[in-house]
């Protein structure tokens, strides 16, 4: 699935929730069933700075595509980070660099995050893009 197709699928998935509380409850429910990261990846070098809660992101480059996993000690942060990581996972470095995560604003997620969570989300996307830049240079 291309990133454009993934973007549309996420918009279709999240758009029916008109009430921000219902949308976040859906994200929380997804976070509770998400696998997260093994304890070995919940380490300081993989910690995303700028968020009140702890947020870890594990990147991997395999067979020409980027793969991302995330975990957090806060369920909302984990849910949003999981959405972003699932979105970018499976894309080439070029695709990652050519596509932003604006779909989160399109469905009203970023507008209802606290400033600290928005900052953490921005830093997560920046780390994903930085990793894609390194992979593209290989």
N, C-alpha and C positions, 0 to 999 in steps of 0.2 A: 504494500500500500504506500503510495506517495505521501509526502507531508501535506500536500493540498487535500488529498483524500482523508488523511487522518484529521486534519483541521476541521473539515466538514463533518466528519463523524462525531468529533467532540462537540461541535456546535449543535448538531442534531441531538446528541445525548443530553446536553446541559440546558438547551434553550427552553424545553417545556417547563422548567422550574422558574416561575415568575417571581416568587417570593425568595429573596436572598437567603432566608433561614432554611427553606426547603432545599435550595441548591447546596448550601453548606452541609446540611444533614446528609445529603446524597454523597458529597465528597468525603465526609466523615465515615459513612458506611463503607465506601470504597477503600478508605485508608485502613479500616479495621480488618479487611480481608486481604489487603496487599501484603506480599511476603516481606517487604523491607529488606534490610541488609543483614548478613551474618555479623556476629559480634566482631570478627576480625577486621571488618571494614568500618566499624564505628570508632575511628581513630582520629586524633587531632589533624593529621595532614589532609584528611578528607572532609573535615568540618567546614561548612559554609559560614563565613562570617556575616555579621550584620543582622541576625535574627535573634529575638529574645530566647526562643527555644533552640535546642541543639538540632542541627540539620546536617546530615552527611550525604555526600553524593559520590558514588563509585563509578568512574568511567572506564570503558574498555574499548579497544579497537581490535576488531577481529574480522578477517576476510573482507576488508575494505569498507566495513560499516562501523558506526559508532553505537555503543550500547551504554545505557545509563541506568543506574539503580539509585534509589534514595531511601532514606529513613529519617525519622525524627522522633523525639520524645513527646511531641505535641501532635495530636491527631489531625488537626486542620492543616498544619504545616506539612505533615507527612502526605496527606491527601492531595494537596496542591502540588507538592514536589513530585509525587508519583505521576500525576497527570502530565506534568512537563517532561519528566524522564521517559514515560511511555511514548509521548509524542515524538521526541527526538530519536529514540532508540530504533535502530534498523536503518537509519539514514546514512548516506555518505557524508564525509566532512563538508563537501561542497554544498550539499542540500541543507545541512545544519546551518552553515554560514549564510545561506541565501534566504532563510526563513526565520521570522521572529515568532515569539509566543503571544502575538496580539489577540489570539482567540480567547485568552483569559479575560481580557477587557471586554471583548465582544459579548460575552455571556454574563458580565457583571460580577466577576470574581475579584479582580484587582481593586475595584472601587470599594469593596466591602472588607478589604483586609486592613489591619492596623498598619500604621507606617513602618513599624519594625518588621512585620511579616512581608510587606511590599518590598522593603529593602532586602530581606533575605531571598525573596523570589528573584529580584533583579540580580543579586549576586550569584544565585544558582544558574540563571540563564547565562550570565557572563562567564562562569566557569565552564559551562557546556560549550559555549562558543570558543573559549580559549583552548579547550581540549581539541575541538574540531580543527582549529587553526594549526595546532601541533601535528595532528594526524595528516592534514592536507600537505604539510611540508615534508612528510616522509617520502 
